[in-house]
Amino acid sequence: MIGAISGIGGVTQADGPARVAGPAKVAAGADFSSVFADVAASAVNSLKAGETAAIGAITGTASVQQVVQAVMNAEQALQTATALRDKLVAAYQEVSRMQI
């Protein structure tokens, strides 16, 4: 049961209701830094999309639904990045406290 839940990659928006995407594709030999770089790039792209949608709302070229979805995705990406940063800092502090 848990294996099936952990395989969920995310939610994507199509022309209809939101759908659950398949597992994220990661190369078998991908190292942590490349995976982390991909996640960071995805978060930055999500934040840029949110900003673009907000500007579109100001200019009247984007619907309210599009703006809300883009801003919510950007907020989720920012919260995920912040949580990941906090975990990395905590792990670094834990390693730095270890006695040699």
N, C-alpha and C positions, 0 to 999 in steps of 0.2 A: 504494500500500500504506500509506504513512504517513498519507495523507489519511483513509483508512478508520479507522485506529487513533485519530487525534486526534478523531474524531467521537463517541467513546464518552463518554456523559455520566456514568455511574455504575452502581452495582449496587443493585437494590432487592430487597426480600424479599417474596415472595407467600406463598400457602399451601403452596407446594411448595418446590423448590430455588430458590436465588437466580437472578435473571435480570438480564441486562444491559439497562439503560435506554437509550433513544435519546439523540440529542444534546441538550444543554441548550438550552432555548429562550431566546434573547436577542433583544430587540427590535433592529431594524436601526439605529435612531438612539440606542441606549443608550450613555451615556457611561461612562467608567471608574469614576467615583464611584458610580453606581447599580449597576453590576455588582459592584463591590467590596462595597457595602452588602448586596446580596443574598447574596453568598458569606459575609460575616460573620454575617448573620442565620441562614443555614443552619447554620453551624458552632455558633452559640449554641444553636439548637434541638436539634442533635445532642447537645451536651453536657448539655442539660437532660433529654433522653430517656434518656441514660446514667445520670444521677443518679436519675431516676424509677424506672428499672429496678432500680438497686441498692437503692433503698428498698423496692421491691416484693419483692426477694429477701429482705430482712431481715424484712419482714412476712409473707412466705410467699405473696404473691399473684402472683408472677412465676416462671416456670420458669427453670432454670439456662441453658437455651439462649437464651431471650429476654434474659437479663442479659448473657451473654457477647457476643451480637450487638450489643446496644446499647452496651456498654462499648467494644467494638472499633471501632464506628462513631464513637463519641466520641473515642477515641484517634486515629483516622485524621484526623478533623476538626481536632483540636488540633495534630497534626503538620503538617498542610497549612497551617493558619493561622500556625504558627511559621515554617515555611519561606517563606511569602509575606512575612511581616514581615521576615525576614532579607534577602530579596531587595530589598524596598523600602528598607530602611536602607542596604544596600550601594549601591543606585542613587542615593540621596540623597547619600551620602558621595562618590560618584564625581562627581556634578554639582557639589558644593560645592568639590571640588578643582580644578575647571576654572578656568583663568585667563580673565579677561574682557579 
